[in-house]
């Protein structure tokens, strides 16, 4: 019975950890995509491809969305992994300290 309980507990913990890492990865990618889009928008406005007023409107909504994602992550204690890490480790609080993309 003890062996079964230990096995089930280990399986549940591994499942939770991989789900948590996946959510952290997806949140980090969403924030990175918004930051990329902001950079592209600035380049398009500077090159004259997009009207400055329209670009300003897009930048406003991109910044608002980025801020809301960051606020969501902070309120739910979700940390995003650093891109340059060589693997991942999860500390006792469930925070990923390393992660390989």
NORDA-V872243 format. One record per pair of residues at least 6 apart in sequence whose ideal C-beta (glycine too) atoms are under 7 Angstrom apart, sorted by the first residue. I is the first residue (numbers start at 1). J is the second residue. Records with the same first field share a line. If there is no record, write none. Layout:
I->J + J
This chain:
17->90
20->94
21->88 + 96 + 99
23->78
24->78 + 79 + 80 + 81 + 96
25->81 + 99
27->69 + 73 + 78 + 80
28->80 + 81
30->69
31->66 + 69 + 70 + 80
34->62 + 65 + 66
35->66
37->62
38->59 + 62
41->55 + 58 + 59 + 62
44->50 + 55
45->52 + 55
73->80
79->95 + 96
81->88 + 96 + 99
83->101
85->98 + 99 + 100
86->98 + 100
87->98 + 100
88->96 + 98 + 99 + 100
89->97 + 98
90->96
91->97
